[in-house]
Amino acid sequence: MTETIPNLNGDTRTYAVFGDPVAQVQTPRLINPLFANAGENIVAVPFHIPASLFAQAWATFSAMSSTAGIGVTVPHKIAAAHLCDTLTPTAQAVGAVNSIQRAADGKLHGALFDGDGFVAGLGDNRSRLKGAKLLMVGAGGAGRAIAHALASEGLAQLALLDLDPASIAATIEIVNAAAQRDLAVEADLSQSDFDVILNASPIGIKGTATFPFAPERLVSSMLVADIAALAGDTPLLRAARAIGCATSDGNDMLSAQIALIAGFAAGRPAGTPLA
């Protein structure tokens, strides 16, 4: 008989992925090959867990020594953070997690890898962040985690734009506390000297809203990143690529983040990818 899952046996540990909905989650598809290639006896499995059953499911999986960790997506990121024994600095600052490592002693360590994944996913373009003036559109969810990660990248300025003034204020507070200087400010779209443009909002894939920084204002020396772009380019990225800007899309961030999550689930310190 052909062995279809070569790393599945009586010693296999589970990385459970909780979400509601969960059918759209890419983690199991992307992370299982990393576990297998690295010789880690871990299998990621998605579980549809509504909020009403979250505490019960959490208690069950966290009690099992065969649980390597738990991944969480909408709507569980904040609830999971409250249940962890420890949090990484980013998770603590943002108040949310997307990956939890279960240690041998049963302690649950929570991390949030959206920001680290974005920065790592830039590759060689990461060096362009130092000294840059960056405009980020979208200051909730993943955007807040990215902003926190950017606080340690040596930016000259992080200008934030969001429809919710409270989200802007909260993100400014998080970033400036992490940077220990007045790095983040509310964006003024009349400013013309941005070096990096970042879309951390659903603009371009959902709804009819247009990106607030007009495409004709892009210049070829800019780095343009759009985490909304996964299945295809957004109008922002198409405009940027047409004039020769350096670009990064959501797949860059996702690939880097999955490697970090895989390393964490396999017991590595947070921020160590599973190669």
N, C-alpha and C positions, 0 to 999 in steps of 0.2 A: 504493500500500500504506500502511495506517495505521501510524504510528510509535508503538508501544505503550510504549516506554521512551525518552522524548525526550532524556534526558541520558546515553544510552549510545552511545559511539562509540569510535574508536581511542585517544582520549586519556583515557578514563574510568579512574579509579582505584578500587580495591576496598577496602572496609572489611570484612575477614573476621571473622566471628563464630564462635569455636570453643566447642564444648560437647559434653558426653556425659552425658545426652542433649542435643539441641539443638532438637528439634521444638517445644518449649514456649516458646522464646525469642521475645520480642516486639520485640527491637531492629530487625530489618530492616523489619518492617511499620510501625513508628513513625518510624524515622529517615530512611527513603528519601524520604518527602514533604518533610521538612525540607531535605534536600540539594537536591532539585529546586526547591523554592520559593525557596531562597537562591541558585540558579544555580551550585551546586557540582557539578562533574562527578565525583561519587562515588556508588557504589552499594554498599550493604551486602548481603552474601550470607552465609547460615548454612552452616557446615561441621561435620559430625559427626566430631569428632576424639577418639577414645579416648585415655586417658593413655599407652598404649603407643606411640602415634604422634605425641604432642604435640611432642616435640623436633624430629622430622623436619618436621612441618608448619610449625612456628615458623621453622625455618631457611629453608624454601622461601619463605614469604610475606615474611619480613623481608628477604630478599635482593632482592626485586623492587621496582624504583623505582615501579611502578604500584600498589603497596600504600600506601594512605593511612594505614592503621592496622589494628589487630587488637583485636577485642572478645573478652573471655573470660568464661565463666561456669563453673559447677561442671563438672569438678573442677579447673580449671586456674588459678584466681586466684593461688594461692601460687607455683606453678611458674613462671608468667609473670613474677611480680615478681622472681624470681631472675635472669631472663634480660634484664631491661631495663637500659639504660645509665644512666638516671636515673629517680628516683621523686619524685613530689610528696611534701610532708611527711606527708600523711595516709597515702598508700600505704606510705611508709617506716615510719611508726609502727605501722601495722596489719600490715604484711608481706604485703600482697595488692594486686592491681590488678584492675580490670574493663575498662579501656580503655587502649590503647597507641597513641601517635602516632608514625608513622615520619617523621622529618625528612628534608629533601632530601639530607643527608649520610649517610643510612642509620642514624643513631642512633635508638634506640627509647626513648621517654619514657613511663613508666607512671603511671597515675593511678587513683584509686579514688573514684568519684563517689556512692556510696550516701549518705554523710553530707551532702555538699553538696546532693545532690538532695532529701533529706528537709527540710533547713532551708529551701531555696529554695521547696519545694513548700508550705510553710506560708503563703506569701503574707503578707497583712497580720497574720496571727496570729504571725508571727515575732517581732514586738515584745513579745509576751507572755512570751518566754523570759527576758528581762532581769530579774534578781532573783527568778526563780521557783525553787521546789523541785520537782524533776522525778523521778518514779518511772519507770524503764525496766525492762521485763521482757524478757530476752533479751540476752545479752552475748557472743554469738558472731557470726561472719560479718558481715552487714550491721549488726547492732547495735553491734559494736565500731567500725565506721566512723562510724556516727551519733554515738556517744558522743564520738569524737574531734572531730567537727565541733561538737558542743554545747559543747566546752571553751572555745570562743572566743565564745560567745553571751551571756556575762554571767550565767549561772545562779548562784543562791545555793547550790544543792546538786543533785548528780546521784546518786540512790540506785539501785543496781543489784541486780537479782534474776535468778538463773539457776540451773538445776539443777546446773551444774558449778562448783564452787568455784574451780577453776583459771581458768575463763573470767572470773569476777568479778575475781579478783586481777589477771589480766593487763590487763583493761580499766581497772581502777582505776589501775594503774601508768601506762598510756598516757594516760589523761585528765589525771591530776594532773601528769604531766610536761609535757603541752601547755599546761595552764592555769597552771602554775607556782604552784600552791596546792593545798590539800587540798579539792578540789571533789567528787570521786567517793568514795562510801562504799558498803558493803554495805547493802542495804535492810533496814529494820526495819518490817514491815508494821503494827505498832501505831501508827506515825506517822500522824497524821491531817491534817497541814497541807500536803499536796501541792497544787501549783497546776496541774501538768501530769502526765498519765498517758500513757505511751507503751508500746505493745506492739510489740516488735521480735522477736517469736518466732512460731512457727507456731500458737500457741494460737488456736483459733477457726476454723481451716480444716483442721487435721490432728489426728487422735487425739480422745480424749475428755476431755482436761484442761480444766479451767475456769480462767478468768483469776483469779490469786491475789488481786487487789484486788476485793472484792465489789462488784457493781453498785450496791447500796444505799448504798455509801459515796461514790459520785460526787455532786458538787454542781454546780449549774448554772454556777458561775463558773469551772469547770475548762476547760482545753484538753485534749481527749482525741484521741490519734493512734494509728492502728493500721495498720502497714504490711502486715499480713497480708491486709487487706481490698482485693481487686482486683475480682473478679467480682461481689461482693455484700457487704453489711454483715456484720460479725462480731457476736456477742452483745454485746461491749464497746461497739461503735459504736452498736448499736441502743439500748442502755440510755442511752448518753450523749446521743444525739439526742432521746430521749424526754423528757429533763428540760431540754433547751435548751443543752447544752454546745456550745462551739465544737469542731469536729472536723476531722480530716484523715485521709485514707485512703491506701492504697498507690498509687492512681492519681495523686494529687497528687505524690508522691515520684517515681514513674516518669516522668511528663511532664517534670518539672523536670530529672531526671537525663538523659533522652534529649536534651534541648536542650544540656546541658553536654557530653555525649559527642559530639554532632554538631559542636559548635564545636571540640572537641579534635581530632577526626578531620580537620576541615577546616584544621587548622594554627593555630588560635587558642591563646593561652595557656590552661592549665588553669583552669577556673572561668569561662570566657567562653562564654555560651550562643550557639547559632546561632539567631538570630531569624528 
